[in-house]
């Protein structure tokens, strides 16, 4: 079961590390930039496989920055 949840734990620990290093406002701005980059990649059909996870990661970083 631990191997299945490993990617989720990795993403949450990555966002925690970003939050602790940067601070809340910079983390929210970084999450917004990741969302924007993901959405721009989604506009090109070739980059959609990278754009969707990047936008989701940006959303997670923004939520983590707001809620702390």
Secondary structure, DSSP 8 states (H G I E B T S, - for coil): -HHHHHHHHHHHHHHHHHHHHH-HHHHHHHHHHHHHHHHHHHHSGGGHHHHHHHHHHHHHHHHHHHH-
